[in-house]
Amino acid sequence: MQHYLKTILDITDTAEDIPKRYFRQTLDIIHKGDDSPVTVADQTCERMIRDALAQHFPDHSILGEEFGHEDKGSDLLWIIDPIDGTRSFISGMPLYSMLIALLQNGVPKLGVVRMPELGEVFTGSADGAAVNG
């Protein structure tokens, strides 16, 4: 799992530049069927993460908040919420985060929470949990 964790940390380190670029900018807001907001920042960030995951792990399945499920029939599934706290993001509050988890046969194996504006990264796996480390 350490290889997966290192890879996703590298991916999110790059991906965090996307919401930071849009933060506190005027954005068009789309409302999904459940009335939750989505912005170009959400979509662009998820697309970047999906593309990077597909490049590193082409056989893994991916489920993202903005673009749904890409089922590859793998026992490994990446779960992505590119901007958790979109309402905070839209209103200029720095308390949004990027959430990514890896499940194996439906069992969580690792998770990463990256808070771009605060410079914080939280990780958790069977090997333990860490903040910024």
C-alpha positions in Angstrom: 0.0 0.0 0.0 2.9 2.4 0.5 3.5 2.5 -3.3 -0.2 3.5 -3.7 0.1 6.1 -1.0 3.2 7.7 -2.4 1.7 7.8 -5.8 -1.5 9.5 -4.7 0.4 12.0 -2.6 2.4 12.9 -5.7 -0.8 13.2 -7.8 -2.6 15.3 -5.2 0.4 17.5 -4.7 0.2 18.4 -8.4 -3.6 18.5 -8.5 -4.0 20.9 -5.6 -2.8 23.7 -7.9 -6.1 23.5 -9.8 -8.5 24.6 -7.0 -5.9 27.1 -5.8 -5.9 28.7 -9.3 -9.7 29.1 -9.1 -10.0 29.9 -5.4 -11.7 33.3 -4.7 -12.3 33.8 -8.4 -15.7 34.4 -10.0 -17.0 31.0 -11.2 -20.0 29.7 -13.0 -21.9 27.3 -10.7 -23.8 24.4 -11.9 -26.3 22.6 -9.7 -26.5 18.8 -9.9 -29.7 16.8 -9.5 -29.4 16.8 -5.8 -28.9 20.6 -5.9 -25.3 20.4 -4.8 -23.0 22.9 -6.6 -20.2 22.0 -9.0 -17.7 24.3 -10.6 -15.1 24.0 -13.3 -12.5 23.7 -10.5 -14.3 20.5 -9.3 -14.4 19.0 -12.8 -10.9 20.0 -13.9 -9.4 18.7 -10.7 -11.2 15.3 -10.9 -10.3 14.9 -14.5 -6.6 15.5 -13.7 -6.7 13.0 -10.8 -8.5 10.4 -13.0 -6.1 10.8 -15.8 -3.1 10.4 -13.5 -4.6 7.4 -11.8 -5.3 5.8 -15.1 -1.7 6.4 -16.2 -0.3 4.9 -13.0 -2.9 2.1 -12.5 -4.6 1.4 -15.8 -6.4 -1.7 -14.4 -7.9 0.0 -11.4 -11.6 1.2 -11.2 -12.4 4.8 -10.4 -15.5 6.4 -8.8 -15.6 10.1 -8.7 -18.2 12.6 -7.5 -18.2 14.6 -10.7 -17.8 11.9 -13.5 -19.2 8.7 -11.9 -17.9 5.2 -12.0 -15.4 3.8 -14.4 -15.6 0.1 -13.7 -12.6 -1.9 -14.9 -13.6 -5.1 -13.0 -10.7 -4.6 -10.6 -10.8 -5.5 -6.9 -9.1 -2.0 -6.4 -11.3 1.1 -6.5 -10.2 4.7 -6.2 -12.8 7.0 -4.7 -12.4 10.7 -5.5 -14.0 13.9 -4.2 -11.9 16.5 -5.9 -13.3 19.4 -3.8 -15.1 18.4 -0.7 -16.7 21.5 0.6 -17.6 23.1 -2.7 -19.9 25.6 -0.9 -16.9 26.7 1.3 -14.7 26.9 -1.8 -17.3 29.0 -3.7 -17.7 31.4 -0.8 -13.9 31.9 -0.4 -13.5 29.9 2.8 -10.3 27.9 2.8 -11.8 24.9 4.5 -12.3 22.7 1.4 -10.3 19.6 0.8 -9.4 16.9 -1.8 -10.5 13.4 -0.6 -9.2 10.2 -2.1 -9.5 6.7 -0.9 -8.5 3.3 -2.1 -10.7 0.3 -1.5 -9.8 -3.3 -2.1 -12.8 -5.6 -2.4 -14.9 -2.9 -0.7 -12.6 -2.5 2.3 -10.8 0.8 2.8 -7.0 0.5 2.5 -5.8 4.1 2.5 -7.1 7.6 2.5 -5.7 11.0 1.8 -7.2 14.4 2.8 -5.4 17.4 1.2 -6.4 20.9 2.2 -4.7 23.1 -0.4 -5.3 26.5 1.1 -4.1 25.4 4.6 -1.1 23.3 3.4 -2.3 20.3 5.4 -2.2 16.7 4.3 -3.8 13.9 6.3 -3.1 10.2 5.5 -4.4 7.0 6.9 -3.8 3.3 6.2 -3.2 0.1 8.0 0.3 1.3 8.7 -1.0 4.3 10.7 -2.1 7.8 10.2 -0.1 11.0 9.7 -0.4 14.7 9.3 2.0 16.4 6.8 4.3 13.4 6.9 
